[in-house]
Structure formats: C-alpha cells, structure tokens
Amino acid sequence: MVRIALMVIRSIFKIPSYACHLHLYGKKEDSHTEQERYDYLRKVVKEVNCAGRVEVIEYGTDNLPEKEGFILFPNHQGLFDSLALIATCSHPFGIVIKKEAARLILVKQVIALLRGIAIDRKDLKDSVRMIKQVTEEVKQGRNYVIFAEGTRSREGNKILPFKSGTFKSAIHAKCPIVPVALINSYKPFDCNSIRREKVEVHYLAAIYPDQYMGLKSSELADLVHDRIQDTIDQNIDKNVEKIG
C-alpha cells in the first residue's frame, strides 16, 4: 500500500479539508443536492489520483444513458475500482459494498456521501433488503454501481463469474444496464510501487429492458460478463501490439 502512503503525503495539507467536507456531506440532514455532493467527491478523487501518480483513462462515456435511473455493472479488481469510476462517471451514483470494506476509514465517509448500501454477504435477508432498496431508488431516478462478481478477482484482468442475483434489482426496476470494463485497476494498490500507472475504464453500450426482458438472471449475468471480458481481452491485445 505504498501508493496510499504517497497519496496521503502529497495531499497532507488538503486532508483536513477533505475529511471535514466528506463528514458534512455524509450527514443525512445535509442540504446539498446529490450532484453537488458528487461533484465535490469527484474533485477530491481526481486530485488524490494525481497525487498518487495514477492516470485514469475513460472510454465510451457517451454510452451512459442521458436519463438517470441506471445501474453500472463493472468487474471488480480492488479498492481503486471506485476511484476510477468516480473519476470518469459524471453521473452521481450510489454503490453497494460489503460491510467489511465499509468500515474502513474514509471509505465509510465516502459511502455515506454517496448514500451507498453496505451489506452482509452472508446474510440472505440483508441481500433481499438491498435488492428491494436499489430497485426502488433506481425507479425514482438514482443510479447505482454493483460489482457482480461479489468479491474482487485475484487474477488481474481475468474476471470471475458474475452472480445472477446481483441483476435482480435491474430486472425488477426495468432499468438500463451499463457494463463497465476496468483494466489494470488492481495495479495502483496491489503493486508495491509508486511508479506511474494507467487504469482504463470502458463504458460499454447500455443494455435496455427490451433487450434483456425474457432472459433469465443467469443468462443476463453471463451476457454482461462476456461483454466485459471480451473488451478487456481486446484492449490488452492492442496494448501488447503497441509495445511489440
């Protein structure tokens, strides 16, 4: 985690202000709009990424639906994933995260600001509660991020199977689904180095209800999974060709 130390050291004089604002914006009674809170968080994230010598490159942002009320389904490589998404997605979103991660310092404040949901993955009732809550909020026009693998992949850019249950909120809400391919998002925090890193975020074409209605949740999970893995593979191959 030497990069986190670098981020902290290079942002040391800004951290008190960051912490204060995150705390205030995370309060339920905060009067700022969701967009205002999110815009502040994006500003912080971009500054922190720069301090940590991480360049986040975005592709396909024009694929994001114009109308709010969609769910992003990215692959999961590690703690940097959320920073990459926030840095590149101009639409505010809530996020579903496991309770263990939600207890971490600063992560807790960020989840509160995003009005995210922390769940106990071992508690079936908690999962059902999450599905209902996300469904209702998406119907009302909120966006969400759900990591369909359920846990981070330990194999770099090779993603794990997607859990079909994670798509139930989208199916119930009848909302657009946006597959998101994260490439090399594991490197900033997993590599014991402070060398400059590049992370790619590819927003793929949205899948709309009329395209997935009639599919089983398992079939939908496989469809999104394969589109993301194909995008990762194609872009890794391109990078190899450039180097060669």
N, C-alpha and C positions, 0 to 999 in steps of 0.2 A: 504493500500500500504506500510505496514511496511517492507516488504521484499525488495522493491525497495530502501528504505532508507538504509537497510542493505547492499545491493549491492553497493550503492554509497559510503557508509562509508568505507567498506572493500576494495574498489577499488580507493579510493580518490587520491592516488599518481599516478595512471595509467591513470586516466580520461583525463588529458590534452593531453597525447599522443594518447589515443583512439580518442578523438574529432578531433585532428589535422589530423590524418590519414583518418578518416571517411570523413572529409571535402575534403581532397585532392583526395581520391579515388572516391568521388561522382561527381567530375567535369567531364563534358562531354569530355574535352580535355585530361583527364588522360591517360597516355600511358601504364599502366599496363594491362595485359590480364584479361579477366573475371575471370579465375581460380585464378589468383594471388590476385585479389581484394577479391574474395570469401573466399579464404584460410585465408586471414588476418581476415576477419569478423568472420569466424568460430573460430579462435583462441581467439578473443575477447569474443565471446559468451560463449565459454566453460569456460573461466576464470571468467566471470560475473556470470554464473550459479553456479559455485563452490563457489564463494563469497557469493551468496545468499542461499547456502545450499540446492540446488536443484540437484538431480541426475536424469539424463535423460537416460533411458534405451532403446536401439534400438533393433528391431526385423525385420527380413526379408529384410535387405538391399541388399541381393543377388537377390531380386525380381526387383531391379531397372534395367531398360534396359541399356545395355552396350553402345548403340548408343544414343548420345544426340538428343534431339528433342522430349521430352515427357512432359506430364502435370500431376502434382500431385494434387489429389483432397482429401484433409483432411477434417475431421469435424472441427468445429470452436468452441473453448471453451473460448478464451480470448487472451489477449496480449502476453501471454507466448507461444502461439502456434508457432509463427515464430521462437522464440529462440530454441524451441525443434526441429523444422525441420532443422534449420541451423546447430545445434549441431550434428545431426545424418546423414544428407544427404551430401555426399562428392561431389555430382554433383552441380555445380553452377546453380542458377535459378533466374528468375525474379518473381515478385509477384504482384498480383492485390489486391489493398487495397482501402478502402473508403477514400474520400478526408479528412474527419474529422480526421481520425487517422493519415493520412499522414502529418498533420500539427504539430503533437506533436514533442517536442524536442527530438533529437536523432533518433526517428522513421523516420523523414524527411531525415536525413543523410543516414540512412541505406537503405531506399527506393532508394535514388539517387545512392548509391554504387551498389545496385542490379539491377539498371536500371529498376525498377518496374514501375507500372502504377497506378496512383491514379484516381479514377472515382467518379463522382457524381451519386449515385444510383438512384436519382430521375429524371435524365436526360437521356431519351431514346437514344438520339443522341450520348451521351458520352459512353453509353453501346455498341452501334453499333461500335463506333470507337475502343473501347477496343477489341472487338471480332476480328475485322479486323487486328489490330496490333499484338495481340497474335498469330493469325493464321499465319501471315507472318513470325514472328520471330521464331515460332516453326518449320515451314517449313525449315527455314535457320539453324536449329540446336540448338536453345536455348530451355531451359526447363522453365516451369512456375509452380507456385503454385496458385491455385484458390480455394477459400473457397465457396463451392457450396451452403451452407446454406444462404449466403448473409449477415447474421448477426450472432453473437455468440449465442449459446444456453445458456439459463439461468437455465437449468435443469441438470447441471453437465454432466454425461456421457450419457445422453439421447439426441440424436441429432434431429435437426429439419428436416423437409422435404427439399430435395435438389431442387434448382431452375433449371429447364430444360435448360434455356437459357445459363447457365454457361458452358454447354457442347458443345455449338456450335463451339467454337474455335477448340476443339479437333476433332470434326466431320469434319470440313472444312479442317483442317490440315492433317487429316487421321493419327494421331499420337497415340502412346501407352498412355493409361490412367492408372495411378497408384493410386488406392485407398489407403488412409492412415488413420489408426485409432489412434487417440490421446486419451489417457486415463489419467484422473486426471490432465490434462493440465490447468484446471481452478484453481487448488488449490494454486500454488505459489503466485498468486497475489490477489486472491479472499478471501483467508482465512487470517484473521487478526492475523497472527502468523509468527514467524521466525523459527518454528520447521522444521527439515529436511523433505523434501518432495521428492517423487519419481514420475516421469512422464514417461509413456511408449509411444513409437512411434512404431507402427506396419506398415511396408510397405507390402501391400498385393500383390498377384500375379497381374502382369500387364495385362490389357485387350487390346488386339491388334485390329487394324482396321477390320481384317477379322472375329473377334468375335462379333463386335458391328455394323458393317455395316448392314443396313436393320432395325435396331431398331430406333424407334422414340426417340428424345432427352429426352422426359419424361420417356420413358422406360429405357433408359440408366441411367438417374438420379436415378431412383428407384433401379436399379441393384447395382450401386455403393453405394448408401445409405445403402441398406440392408446388403451388404457385410461388410461395416464398422461397422454398429450397431451390427451385429452378432459377429464380432471379439471382440468388446468392451464387450458385454454381456458374452461371453465365458471366457474372461480373468478376468473379475470381479468375476465371479463364482469361478474360480480357486483360486483367492486370498482369497475369503471367506472360501473356503475349507481348505486352508493352515492355516488360522487363527483359524478355528474350530478344 
